[in-house]
Structure formats: structure tokens, C-alpha cells
Amino acid sequence: MMYDVCVIGSGAGGGPIAYELSNAGYNVVVLEKGPYIKTNEFSKDELAFRRDIYKPNLKDEFHIIYEKHKGKYVRYDGREYEWSFWNGNIVGGASNFMSGYFHPLKQEDFRLKSEFGEIEGANIEDWPITLDELEPYYKKVESAVGISGDDMPYPPLKENFLTTVFDKACSRLGYKSLRTSRCIISENKGKRNGCYYSNFCGSYGCSSGAKGSSRVALLDECDAKIITESFVYKLESDKNKIKKAYFFDKNKNSHSIEAKIFVLALSPIETSRLLLNSKNNCFPNGIANNSNQVGKNLIFSAGGTGEGTFKKELLGEELFKKINTPGVFFNRNLKDWYFYEEKGKRYKGGVIDFLFEHANIIPRVKSEIWDEDGKIIWGKKLQQKIKEHIPNQRKLKFEIFVDWLPTDGTYVGIEKGVKDKWGIDVASIYLDPHPHDLKVGEYLAKKAVHVLKEMGAVEIYYDISPSPPQNLVAGGARFGDDPKKSVLDKNCKTHELKNLYISDASFMPTGGSVPYTWSIYANSFRVADILKERLKRKQD
């Protein structure tokens, strides 16, 4: 069968394409590497249903990582070091396991180079579109996927009393406390139930349907054909068009799909890997890669984490009881330093999100196994410590999001001759973060610590690290007007092929100082409109 559109990948970048095009009457097929898991099949079992069970076994599918230390790359085999950049091979992809902290980009994020100037060693480029062009699609996500919060289609989620303490502390410090919008609906929406406050959002699938995964919000609401457990390993093209996509089923039988238009929405790393592995006479360096830009300028989200502890013995019984209410959220963030000045120079800063520690009891207990001297304790001594600490303290965490500046040294390649269980060369991931990322992260961490102290927290610490978060990846096939510096045009079509688009986070030249998912969703809806118009005109 010749499909109108073949979408490879079903997460935040693929779901909107399938949803919009199939609901417009076009024949759409989605190829998804993982299985289809229904909403009621997800569980809050602390071990059995974490994100990890929907990742490939690293003995079978892995990456080779090169991390730069003191000017030289050190090679790490993902199998040996259990270093995984997989984020969920399942219908709906990583959107099933996100926490759903949603922030839109600001106007300046689209013109980082123009606004703040060049930084030595960083490959910063402005976006070829503006916030005005993306804004209608942010709105589309609010309603179609479902976002709760201030001025959102769904009322704010229920919040813990500690948010009142936070608001007052920020007011005393002269900071502006903001309620964080969440991609979790607070009220029922069609077949989806509103949130029931298990607080098992991050790394877990949502068994109520409240969290706005691509599967529950979009793919379950359209007639696109979804072929599960299908690993796409090669694209076939001539010099102008993609002709076929080849994929293995779970039994390693090879199949092919033909379509008028192909859309890649795997993940930035796997999208680059597929293109680089799909060499032919027209594209000897990989599909759409005669510019040698595929895989380049890979970015993550820079920043770090921290926390403070609120103890019953310091707060008193009555106040501690209020803040120890389980389930309800702490949805607050600070953007006072999204832009800031230091020594007369203006910098791009970022976002500080505040949240409670995860409801999973296992990591909370594991954190108690060390004594004051850093030695492991066990038996009755550990039992006593757990009984004293866990019920009598509450930890408030913070996550810092700042721009990971693209560099020549952070990119995706192919590890030739090192093959996965499918017999396909695996991706190599090169990591060389820019030192400016750490400087900004450190600046924001000190502000977060200031707030926690004002709230009365103790045992405060933070960690700003150059290591990338594996679940916040973008770039590798960025869009732009200059084919020599980009893989895609402003419509997310490859410069070199007429019918190949990329709608996952690969398109982003810079990521902004926020989690990416809202922007990925919004851009995918934008690309869907472009494709609808193209198909309507029967454009070749």
C-alpha cells in the first residue's frame, strides 16, 4: 500500500502529525519500535513499571559514549557502564514517562545569537521562525493534549500547603513565585480521567490517563494505522525523494513501507543514526547529509538539581502535618533570572522548578543507608534511622534548566562495526559541554538555595554537573535558512529531499532554558498544518 504519510516514531514529535493528518482524511501509518500499552495496564509498582522496563536491554541495544576529559575523549561502552540514552520504546514514546512540567519558550529564545551575541566555542544560531509563528500551536497543545494551570483550559492541580510557605518566602525576598503549568489534566476529558494524585508522574506511565502522553491524548483519538514492534533500520532514496522505509518486526523479518511523505520522529540520537546508516550513491555520507550536518550540534538541557529538608522537630507537629499531605503537588517555579545581568553584562539564565521528591519509597529509603561518616549501615541501625527520618521529614527538590550551548564536540556519529542485536551499527555519542553552561547553572543554584533557607529548610545541597540528562535531548538535524549550516528548512523538511521531514527535537538549534516537550508538541502541530496544505495542493 502507498500511504500518504509514514511517521517513524510515536512520541511528542510523531503523535501530532498522525493525529492531524489522519483526522483530515489522509492515510497515515506510524512505525513504532515498542509495544502498545493501554492506560489501565500501567501500575504504580515501585520496581515493575518504571520507565526502565520499556527501554531496550543494553546487552542487545546500546550506545557508545565518548566523554571529553582534559581535552581527550574517554570511550564508554553503554553495555558495561549501563549508560542509557533510551527513553521509552513504547507507543507514545518518552511522553508516557515525563513529569509534564511545561514551559513555553520566550521570544528571545528564538534569537539567542542576535540577543546575546556569539560565545567563543559555541555554535549558536537563531531560529528561522519566531515565537509569533509557534504561539498558535502552543495554544493547540493546551487544548488538544491538555494542560492545567493559570490561564489554561484546565484548572490548576491540587497543591500542598508548603506552596503557601514558598510564596511568602519569595515575597519577602522580592522574587515572583509562579505556578507551573502541567501536562496533566485536573478534570476528566473524554475517555481520560482527571489526576488522582498518586505523584508517580516522572518515570512512570499514567494509569488514569491524566498525563498528556502522545498515545492517550492523540494516537488513541485518531485512525492512523500503528505498526508496533517495528524497528526502522534503513531509508531508501534517489537524489530527490525517499522511496521506502525498511523495518524489522520482532522476529527480525524485514518489511518495507512506501509513502508520499516520510516524517522522522524517533529521537534526536536515533534519527541521526538512521540517516547516517542509510548511505547510498546519492548520499555517500548518509541520507540528507551532503552538508555533513546530520548528527552535529547535539544539545541537552544543562543545569542541575538540589534539595532541602523540612523536619517535624523544627516545624512543629501542626505545620508538619499540613506539609506532609501525600499526593498533591508542589507546582512552583522562578523565572526572575531567565535573563540577568552580572558586572554590566546581560546573560541568558533559566528556570528553577521546585517539586517534591518522588513518591517512590525505594530511593527515599536508599538515601538513608549512609551514616554521618559516609559508611553504609544496615540491620536494626538502618531500620531505626528509617523510622526516625522517613515519617518525620519532607524534602523539597529543585531542578535548574539552562541552555546547553551547541559545540563542535557534542554530536552523534556511527560506531562502525559495533552492531546491535539487529545487526545494525550503533550510534556513538560525543559529549563536550561548554563551560558557560556550568557558570549559569551555578548562578541559579545559589538563588534556589536562598529561597529554601528563607523557607526554613535544612540540609540544603545542590549539584551542577556537565553530564547530560539522558531524557532531555535535542538537535542533530537543526533547521535553518542556510543549507550549509542546517539539515532542515524552516518547515522542517530536509534541504536535500523533497518528501522527508523531521519533527522530533532534532530540529532545535538551541533548546531554551526549559524542558522541551511543549515546544516539540507545538512544532509538530505546526508541521502537520504544513503537510496538510501540501497534500491538499497535491504538491509533488
C-alpha positions as CSV (number, residue, x, y, z in Angstrom):
1,M,0.0,0.0,0.0
2,M,1.1,3.5,-0.8
3,Y,0.4,5.7,2.3
4,D,0.0,9.4,2.2
5,V,2.3,9.8,5.2
6,C,4.6,7.4,7.1
7,V,5.6,8.6,10.6
8,I,8.5,6.9,12.2
9,G,8.2,7.2,15.9
10,S,5.1,8.0,18.0
11,G,6.1,10.4,20.8
12,A,5.6,14.1,21.1
13,G,7.1,14.7,17.7
14,G,5.1,12.0,15.9
15,G,1.7,12.0,17.6
16,P,0.5,15.4,16.4
17,I,1.4,14.5,12.8
18,A,-0.5,11.3,12.9
19,Y,-3.5,12.8,14.7
20,E,-3.9,15.8,12.5
21,L,-3.3,14.1,9.1
22,S,-5.4,11.0,9.8
23,N,-8.3,13.1,11.2
24,A,-8.1,15.2,8.0
25,G,-8.8,12.1,6.0
26,Y,-5.3,11.1,4.9
27,N,-3.9,7.6,5.0
28,V,-1.3,7.6,7.7
29,V,0.9,4.8,9.1
30,V,3.0,5.0,12.2
31,L,6.0,2.7,12.7
32,E,6.8,2.3,16.4
33,K,9.7,0.2,17.8
34,G,7.9,-0.6,21.0
35,P,4.6,-2.3,22.1
36,Y,1.2,-0.7,22.7
37,I,0.4,-0.5,26.4
38,K,-3.1,0.5,27.4
39,T,-3.7,3.1,30.1
40,N,-5.1,0.6,32.6
41,E,-2.1,-1.7,32.2
42,F,0.2,0.9,33.8
43,S,0.9,0.3,37.5
44,K,2.5,2.3,40.4
45,D,4.6,-0.7,41.4
46,E,7.8,0.9,42.5
47,L,10.0,-1.5,40.6
48,A,8.0,-3.3,38.0
49,F,6.6,-0.5,35.9
50,R,9.3,2.1,35.8
51,R,10.5,3.6,32.5
52,D,13.4,1.2,32.5
53,I,11.3,-1.8,31.6
54,Y,10.3,-0.1,28.4
55,K,13.9,0.5,27.4
56,P,15.9,-2.0,25.3
57,N,18.1,-4.3,27.2
58,L,21.5,-2.7,27.0
59,K,23.1,-6.0,26.1
60,D,21.1,-6.0,22.9
61,E,20.9,-2.3,22.0
62,F,23.3,0.3,23.3
63,H,25.3,3.4,22.5
64,I,29.0,4.1,22.6
65,I,29.7,7.3,24.5
66,Y,32.7,9.5,24.2
67,E,33.0,12.0,27.0
68,K,35.8,14.6,26.9
69,H,38.0,14.8,29.9
70,K,41.0,17.2,30.0
71,G,40.9,17.7,26.2
72,K,40.6,14.0,25.3
73,Y,37.6,11.8,24.7
74,V,37.2,8.8,27.0
75,R,35.3,5.9,25.5
76,Y,32.4,4.3,27.5
77,D,30.6,1.2,26.2
78,G,26.9,1.6,27.2
79,R,26.7,-2.1,27.9
80,E,29.4,-2.1,30.5
81,Y,28.7,1.2,32.2
82,E,24.9,0.9,32.0
83,W,24.7,4.4,30.4
84,S,21.5,4.5,28.5
85,F,20.0,7.2,26.2
86,W,16.8,5.3,25.6
87,N,13.7,7.0,26.9
88,G,10.9,4.5,26.3
89,N,10.3,2.3,23.3
90,I,6.5,2.2,23.5
91,V,3.6,3.8,21.7
92,G,3.7,7.4,22.8
93,G,7.4,7.2,23.5
94,A,9.0,9.2,26.3
95,S,5.9,11.3,26.6
96,N,4.4,8.4,28.7
97,F,7.1,8.9,31.3
98,M,7.6,12.7,31.5
99,S,6.7,14.6,34.7
100,G,4.8,17.1,32.5
101,Y,6.4,20.4,33.7
102,F,5.5,22.6,30.8
103,H,7.1,26.0,29.9
104,P,6.9,27.7,26.6
105,L,9.9,29.4,25.0
106,K,10.3,33.2,25.2
107,Q,10.8,35.5,22.2
108,E,14.5,35.9,23.0
109,D,15.0,32.1,22.8
110,F,14.4,32.2,19.1
111,R,17.2,34.9,18.7
112,L,19.8,33.8,21.2
113,K,22.7,34.8,18.9
114,S,21.2,38.1,18.0
115,E,20.1,39.0,21.5
116,F,23.2,37.9,23.5
117,G,26.0,37.7,20.8
118,E,28.4,34.9,20.0
119,I,30.2,32.9,22.6
120,E,33.6,31.5,21.7
121,G,33.4,27.8,21.2
122,A,29.6,27.6,20.8
123,N,27.7,27.2,17.5
124,I,24.8,29.4,18.4
125,E,22.3,30.2,15.6
126,D,19.0,32.0,15.6
127,W,15.8,30.0,14.8
128,P,14.3,30.6,11.3
129,I,10.9,31.1,12.9
130,T,9.6,33.4,15.6
131,L,7.5,32.9,18.7
132,D,4.6,34.5,16.9
133,E,4.7,31.6,14.4
134,L,4.8,29.0,17.1
135,E,2.4,30.6,19.6
136,P,-0.9,29.3,18.0
137,Y,0.5,25.8,18.3
138,Y,1.4,26.2,21.9
139,K,-2.4,27.1,22.3
140,K,-3.3,24.0,20.3
141,V,-1.3,21.8,22.7
142,E,-3.1,23.3,25.7
143,S,-6.5,22.1,24.5
144,A,-5.7,19.0,22.3
145,V,-3.2,17.4,24.7
146,G,-4.4,19.1,27.8
147,I,-2.6,21.5,30.2
148,S,-3.6,22.6,33.6
149,G,-2.6,25.8,35.4
150,D,-3.2,29.5,35.4
151,D,-5.0,30.7,32.3
152,M,-5.0,27.2,30.9
153,P,-8.0,25.1,29.7
154,Y,-7.8,23.0,32.9
155,P,-7.8,24.4,36.4
156,P,-4.6,24.1,38.4
157,L,-3.9,20.8,40.1
158,K,-4.3,20.5,43.9
159,E,-1.3,21.9,45.8
160,N,0.4,21.2,49.1
161,F,0.3,23.8,51.9
162,L,4.1,24.2,51.5
163,T,3.4,26.3,48.4
164,T,2.0,29.0,50.7
165,V,5.2,29.0,52.6
166,F,7.2,29.2,49.4
167,D,5.0,32.1,48.1
168,K,5.5,34.1,51.3
169,A,9.3,33.4,51.3
170,C,9.6,34.6,47.7
171,S,7.6,37.7,48.5
172,R,9.9,38.6,51.4
173,L,12.9,38.1,49.1
174,G,11.4,40.2,46.3
175,Y,11.0,37.2,43.9
176,K,8.0,36.4,41.8
177,S,6.6,32.9,42.6
178,L,4.9,31.3,39.5
179,R,2.6,28.4,39.3
180,T,4.0,25.7,37.0
181,S,1.7,24.6,34.2
182,R,1.5,20.8,34.0
183,C,0.6,18.5,31.1
184,I,-1.7,16.6,33.5
185,I,-5.4,17.3,33.3
186,S,-7.2,18.2,36.5
187,E,-10.6,17.3,35.2
188,N,-12.0,14.4,33.0
189,K,-11.5,14.8,29.3
190,G,-13.4,12.4,27.1
191,K,-12.1,8.9,27.9
192,R,-9.4,10.3,30.1
193,N,-9.8,10.7,33.9
194,G,-8.5,13.7,35.7
195,C,-5.5,13.3,38.0
196,Y,-5.9,11.2,41.1
197,Y,-2.7,12.4,42.7
198,S,-0.5,9.3,43.1
199,N,2.5,11.6,42.5
200,F,4.1,8.8,40.4
201,C,4.4,11.0,37.4
202,G,8.1,11.1,36.5
203,S,9.4,7.8,35.0
204,Y,6.0,6.1,35.3
205,G,3.1,5.6,32.9
206,C,-0.1,7.2,34.0
207,S,-2.9,4.7,34.8
208,S,-5.6,7.4,34.9
209,G,-4.9,8.9,31.5
210,A,-4.5,12.3,33.1
211,K,-0.9,12.8,31.9
212,G,-0.8,14.0,28.3
213,S,1.2,11.4,26.6
214,S,1.1,11.3,22.8
215,R,-0.6,7.9,23.0
216,V,-3.6,8.8,25.2
217,A,-4.1,12.3,24.0
218,L,-3.6,11.9,20.3
219,L,-3.0,8.4,18.9
220,D,-5.9,6.9,20.8
221,E,-8.1,9.7,19.2
222,C,-7.3,9.1,15.6
223,D,-7.5,6.4,12.9
224,A,-3.8,6.3,12.0
225,K,-2.5,2.7,11.5
226,I,0.1,1.9,14.1
227,I,2.5,-0.9,13.4
228,T,4.1,-1.8,16.7
229,E,7.4,-3.6,17.5
230,S,8.8,-2.3,14.2
231,F,12.5,-1.2,14.2
232,V,13.2,1.0,11.2
233,Y,16.8,0.4,10.1
234,K,17.2,2.0,6.7
235,L,15.7,4.6,4.3
236,E,15.9,4.1,0.6
237,S,16.1,7.2,-1.7
238,D,17.1,8.6,-5.0
239,K,18.6,12.0,-5.2
240,N,15.2,13.7,-4.7
241,K,12.9,11.6,-2.6
242,I,12.6,8.8,0.0
243,K,11.2,5.8,-1.7
244,K,10.9,3.3,1.1
245,A,11.5,2.7,4.8
246,Y,12.7,-0.7,5.8
247,F,12.0,-2.2,9.2
248,F,12.4,-5.4,11.2
249,D,9.5,-6.9,13.1
250,K,10.1,-8.5,16.5
251,N,11.1,-11.8,14.8
252,K,13.7,-9.9,12.7
253,N,11.8,-10.4,9.5
254,S,12.4,-7.4,7.1
255,H,9.5,-5.4,5.6
256,S,9.2,-2.1,3.7
257,I,6.7,0.8,3.6
258,E,6.1,3.2,0.7
259,A,4.6,6.7,1.2
260,K,4.3,10.0,-0.5
261,I,5.8,11.8,2.6
262,F,8.1,10.4,5.4
263,V,8.4,12.0,8.8
264,L,11.1,11.1,11.2
265,A,10.2,11.4,14.9
266,L,12.4,8.7,16.6
267,S,14.6,10.8,18.9
268,P,17.5,13.1,18.1
269,I,20.1,10.4,18.6
270,E,18.2,7.6,16.7
271,T,17.0,10.0,13.9
272,S,20.6,10.9,13.2
273,R,21.7,7.2,13.4
274,L,19.0,6.2,10.9
275,L,20.1,8.9,8.4
276,L,23.8,8.2,8.8
277,N,23.3,4.5,8.4
278,S,21.2,5.0,5.2
279,K,24.0,5.6,2.8
280,N,23.6,5.3,-1.0
281,N,25.3,6.6,-4.2
282,C,23.4,9.9,-3.9
283,F,24.2,10.4,-0.3
284,P,27.5,8.7,0.5
285,N,27.7,10.3,4.0
286,G,24.1,9.3,4.9
287,I,20.6,10.4,3.8
288,A,20.2,14.3,3.7
289,N,23.8,14.7,4.8
290,N,25.8,16.0,1.9
291,S,26.3,19.1,4.1
292,N,27.8,16.9,6.8
293,Q,25.4,18.5,9.3
294,V,23.4,15.4,10.3
295,G,24.2,14.5,14.0
296,K,26.0,17.8,14.6
297,N,25.2,20.3,17.3
298,L,23.5,17.8,19.6
299,I,22.2,19.5,22.7
300,F,20.8,18.5,26.0
301,S,19.4,20.5,28.9
302,A,22.1,22.0,31.1
303,G,21.7,22.7,34.8
304,G,21.4,20.5,37.8
305,T,19.4,19.6,40.9
306,G,19.3,20.3,44.6
307,E,17.1,19.9,47.6
308,G,16.3,21.0,51.2
309,T,14.7,19.1,54.1
310,F,11.8,20.2,56.3
311,K,11.8,18.4,59.6
312,K,8.9,17.9,62.1
313,E,11.2,18.6,65.0
314,L,11.9,22.1,63.6
315,L,8.4,23.0,62.2
316,G,6.2,21.6,64.9
317,E,3.5,18.9,64.8
318,E,0.7,21.0,63.3
319,L,2.7,22.7,60.5
320,F,4.5,19.5,59.6
321,K,1.2,17.6,59.3
322,K,0.0,20.2,56.7
323,I,3.1,19.9,54.5
324,N,3.2,16.1,54.8
325,T,-0.1,15.6,53.0
326,P,0.7,12.9,50.3
327,G,-0.1,13.1,46.6
328,V,-0.9,16.7,46.0
329,F,1.7,18.7,44.1
330,F,4.2,21.5,44.6
331,N,3.9,23.3,41.3
332,R,6.1,26.4,41.6
333,N,8.9,27.9,39.6
334,L,11.0,31.0,39.4
335,K,11.9,32.9,36.2
336,D,13.3,36.0,37.8
337,W,16.7,35.1,36.3
338,Y,15.6,33.9,32.9
339,F,17.7,36.9,31.8
340,Y,20.1,38.5,34.3
341,E,23.0,41.0,34.4
342,E,26.3,40.5,36.1
343,K,29.2,43.0,36.0
344,G,27.3,45.1,33.5
345,K,26.8,42.2,31.0
346,R,23.5,40.7,30.1
347,Y,23.2,36.9,30.2
348,K,20.6,34.3,29.3
349,G,19.7,32.5,32.5
350,G,17.0,29.9,33.0
351,V,14.2,28.3,35.0
352,I,14.2,26.9,38.5
353,D,11.4,24.3,39.0
354,F,10.5,23.3,42.6
355,L,8.9,19.9,43.3
356,F,8.6,17.3,46.0
357,E,10.8,14.2,46.0
358,H,9.2,11.3,44.1
359,A,6.6,9.3,45.9
360,N,8.5,6.0,45.2
361,I,9.6,4.9,48.7
362,I,12.6,2.9,47.5
363,P,15.0,5.8,46.6
364,R,13.9,7.6,49.8
365,V,14.9,4.6,51.9
366,K,18.2,4.1,49.9
367,S,19.2,7.6,50.8
368,E,19.3,6.6,54.4
369,I,21.8,3.8,54.2
370,W,24.8,6.1,54.9
371,D,25.9,7.3,58.3
372,E,27.5,10.7,59.1
373,D,30.9,9.4,58.2
374,G,29.8,8.1,54.8
375,K,29.8,4.5,55.8
376,I,27.0,2.0,54.9
377,I,24.7,0.9,57.8
378,W,22.2,-2.0,57.8
379,G,20.2,-4.1,60.1
380,K,18.5,-2.7,63.2
381,K,20.5,0.5,62.9
382,L,19.2,1.2,59.4
383,Q,15.7,0.2,60.5
384,Q,15.8,2.7,63.3
385,K,17.1,5.5,61.1
386,I,14.4,4.9,58.5
387,K,11.7,5.0,61.2
388,E,13.1,8.3,62.6
389,H,13.6,10.1,59.3
390,I,11.1,9.0,56.6
391,P,7.9,9.8,58.5
392,N,9.3,12.9,60.1
393,Q,10.7,14.9,57.2
394,R,9.7,16.1,53.8
395,K,12.2,17.0,51.0
396,L,11.7,19.8,48.5
397,K,13.8,19.5,45.4
398,F,14.6,21.9,42.7
399,E,15.7,21.4,39.0
400,I,17.5,24.0,37.1
401,F,17.2,24.3,33.3
402,V,19.6,26.4,31.3
403,D,20.7,26.4,27.7
404,W,23.2,23.6,26.7
405,L,25.2,25.5,24.1
406,P,25.9,23.6,20.9
407,T,29.6,22.8,20.3
408,D,31.6,21.1,17.7
409,G,32.5,18.4,20.2
410,T,28.9,17.3,21.1
411,Y,27.4,15.2,18.2
412,V,26.1,11.9,17.0
413,G,28.2,9.5,14.9
414,I,28.2,5.9,13.9
415,E,30.4,3.3,15.7
416,K,31.4,1.3,12.6
417,G,31.5,-2.4,13.1
418,V,29.9,-2.3,16.5
419,K,26.4,-3.8,15.9
420,D,23.2,-4.2,18.0
421,K,21.0,-7.3,18.1
422,W,19.6,-6.3,14.7
423,G,23.0,-6.3,13.1
424,I,23.0,-2.5,12.6
425,D,25.9,-0.2,13.5
426,V,25.1,1.6,16.8
427,A,25.3,5.3,17.4
428,S,28.3,6.9,19.1
429,I,27.5,9.9,21.2
430,Y,30.3,12.5,21.7
431,L,30.0,14.8,24.7
432,D,31.9,18.1,25.1
433,P,29.8,20.6,27.0
434,H,30.6,24.3,27.0
435,P,31.8,25.7,30.4
436,H,29.4,28.6,30.1
437,D,26.6,26.1,30.9
438,L,28.0,25.4,34.4
439,K,28.5,29.1,35.1
440,V,24.8,29.9,34.5
441,G,23.7,26.8,36.4
442,E,25.8,27.7,39.4
443,Y,24.3,31.2,39.4
444,L,20.8,29.9,39.5
445,A,21.5,27.2,42.1
446,K,22.6,29.9,44.6
447,K,19.3,31.7,44.1
448,A,17.4,28.4,44.8
449,V,19.3,27.8,47.9
450,H,18.5,31.3,49.1
451,V,14.8,30.5,48.8
452,L,15.0,27.2,50.6
453,K,16.8,28.9,53.5
454,E,14.2,31.5,53.7
455,M,11.5,28.8,53.9
456,G,13.2,27.1,56.8
457,A,14.7,24.1,55.1
458,V,17.9,22.5,56.4
459,E,20.4,20.1,54.9
460,I,20.4,22.0,51.7
461,Y,22.7,21.0,48.8
462,Y,22.9,21.2,45.1
463,D,24.8,19.7,42.2
464,I,25.5,21.5,38.9
465,S,27.0,18.9,36.6
466,P,28.4,18.9,33.0
467,S,26.9,15.4,32.5
468,P,23.9,15.4,30.2
469,P,20.4,14.3,31.3
470,Q,19.6,11.4,29.1
471,N,15.9,12.3,28.8
472,L,16.3,15.9,27.6
473,V,18.0,15.6,24.1
474,A,17.6,17.9,21.1
475,G,19.5,19.0,18.0
476,G,21.4,16.8,15.5
477,A,19.3,17.9,12.5
478,R,18.6,21.5,13.2
479,F,16.5,23.8,11.0
480,G,17.7,27.0,9.4
481,D,17.8,29.0,6.2
482,D,21.4,28.1,5.2
483,P,21.7,24.5,3.9
484,K,25.5,24.7,4.8
485,K,24.7,25.1,8.5
486,S,21.4,23.1,8.8
487,V,19.7,19.9,7.8
488,L,16.1,21.2,7.6
489,D,14.4,24.3,6.2
490,K,12.0,26.3,8.4
491,N,9.2,23.9,7.6
492,C,11.3,21.0,9.0
493,K,11.7,19.5,5.5
494,T,15.2,18.3,4.7
495,H,17.0,20.7,2.4
496,E,18.1,17.9,0.1
497,L,15.0,15.7,-0.2
498,K,11.5,16.8,-1.3
499,N,9.5,14.4,0.9
500,L,11.5,13.9,4.1
501,Y,10.6,15.8,7.3
502,I,11.8,15.6,10.8
503,S,9.5,16.6,13.7
504,D,11.2,15.3,16.9
505,A,13.5,17.6,18.9
506,S,16.2,17.2,16.3
507,F,15.1,20.4,14.6
508,M,16.1,22.7,17.5
509,P,19.2,24.9,17.0
510,T,19.0,25.9,20.7
511,G,16.8,24.4,23.4
512,G,15.9,27.4,25.6
513,S,16.1,27.2,29.3
514,V,13.1,24.9,29.7
515,P,12.1,21.2,29.2
516,Y,11.5,20.6,25.5
517,T,8.2,18.7,25.4
518,W,5.7,21.6,25.0
519,S,7.8,23.0,22.1
520,I,8.2,19.6,20.4
521,Y,4.4,19.1,20.6
522,A,3.8,22.6,19.3
523,N,6.2,22.4,16.4
524,S,4.8,19.0,15.4
525,F,1.3,20.5,15.2
526,R,2.9,23.3,13.0
527,V,4.5,20.8,10.7
528,A,1.2,18.9,10.5
529,D,-0.5,22.0,9.1
530,I,2.3,22.4,6.6
531,L,1.8,18.8,5.5
532,K,-2.0,19.2,5.3
533,E,-1.6,22.2,3.0
534,R,1.0,20.3,0.8
535,L,-1.3,17.3,0.4
536,K,-4.3,19.4,-0.2
537,R,-2.4,21.1,-3.1
538,K,-1.2,17.7,-4.3
539,Q,2.3,19.1,-4.3
540,D,4.9,16.8,-5.8
